[in-house]
Amino acid sequence: MSLKILVLNGPNLNMLGIREPAIYGSNSYSALVEYIKNHAKASEIDVTVAQSNHEGELVTMIQQALNVYDAIVINAAAYTHTSVAILDALKAVGLPTVEVHLSDINARDEFRKWSYVSLYAEKVICGKGFLGYAEAIDYLKEKLN
């Protein structure tokens, strides 16, 4: 059985390539999904990638990961800084979790320096663009194999 990882992306990530390209780059969300899937396939990992602009939908996807996935990679985007509900869902399912951000949230607005997700995530990767997702997948593969 291969390792199964759920990769979740939060609000506005579907606007990659359009939204603030100086911060997030010019590659599209579909390019990110393709990058993640290609890296996972090369690493012999079964990956599911999902995105939602709705907090409750992200919470539901986290809850549904229980007994289906071995780990979660999450870029909660703006919900990183506001969502106790996402934190509680991650704690409830108890899966190893890595938090990823395309930009360096610690070098941006003051409010972006706080992360509810990092209160649970065992690793946080910021400012590495698409490579951050690959690093997260590799970390979880090393940890769980």
N, C-alpha and C positions, 0 to 999 in steps of 0.2 A: 504494500500500500504506500502510495506516495504522500508526501507532506501536502496538506491542503491549507492554503492561506487565503483569507478574505481581505481584499484591499478596498477600503472605503474612502471616498472623497466627498467633502462637504460642499457648502454653497459657493457658487460662482466659479468653481473649478471647471465647469462646463464651458466657461468663457475664456479659457486659456487661449492665448494668441491674439485676443481682442482686448481683454481687460489689462490695463497697465503693463504693456509689454516690457517697459524698462525695468519693472520689478519681477515679473513672472515669465518673461521670455516671449518669443514669437511662435513657439510651437503650439499646436492645437491640443485640445483634450484628447481627441482621437489618437494623436501621435503619442501622448502619454500612455494611454491604454495599450497601444501597440508595443511601446517600449517595455512596459511592465510584463505583458504576456510573453514577449520574446525572451526577456531575461528569465522569467519563471520556467519557460519551456527548456531553455538551455541548461537550467539548474535542476531539471527534472522535478519541478514543483507544480502541483495543480493549483492554479490561481483563479479566483473570481474577482473581477473589478466592478465596483458599483459607485455611482455618484448620486447624490440627492441635494436639493436646495432646502429640504424640509427636515428639521430636527427630529421630529417624531419618526419619520421614515428611517433615518439613520439609527435611532434607538431600536426600532423594530428589527432592522438588519443585524445589529449587534446581538440582540436577543436570539434571533433565529440561527446565529452562528454556533450556538451551544450544541455540542455533540455532532456537528457537521464539519467544522473547521478545526485545525490544530492551533491556529494563531491569527492575529489581526494586525494589519498595517493600516493606520488611519491618519488621514490629513483632514481633520475636522474643520479646517479653514476658520472662518469667523467664529464658529461654535467652540473652537478651542478655548476662547477667552470668556465664554458666557454660559456654557452648558453643563450644569450639574447633572442633568438627565443623561447625557452621553457618558459622563464619568461613572454614574451609578450603573448604567447598563454594562459598561466594561467590567466593573467590579463584580457585578452579578454573574456574568458568564465565566469570569476567571481565566480567560485565555491569555497566553503571552501576547503582549501588544507592544508595537513600536509606533511612536508618533513621528510623522514626517511633515515637513513644511518645505515648499520649494524655495521660499525666500528665507533670509535670516531674520526671524521674528524678533530676536533680541536687539537688532540694530535698527528697528523701525519705531513706530509710535510706541509711547510708553505703555499704553493699554495692551499692546500685543505681547508684552514680556510675560504676562500671566497666562498660564495654561492649566485649565482643569484637567485636561487629558493627561498631562505629565504627572499628575498626582497618582495615576495608576500605571501608565506606560513604563516599561523597564528601560527603554532607550528612547532618546529624542534626537532626531536628525534634522538639522535646519540649514538652509542656504546652499544646498547642493543640487538644486534643480531636480531633473529626472533621476540623476544618479542616487539621490537619497532613497528612492524607492528600491533600487537594486541593492543598496547597502542594507536596508531594512530586511529585505527578503533573504539576503546572504546571512545576516545576523541570526535570523530565526531558523534558517536551515542548519547552521552550525550548532545552535542551542538545542534544537529538537532532534537531531540525528545522532 
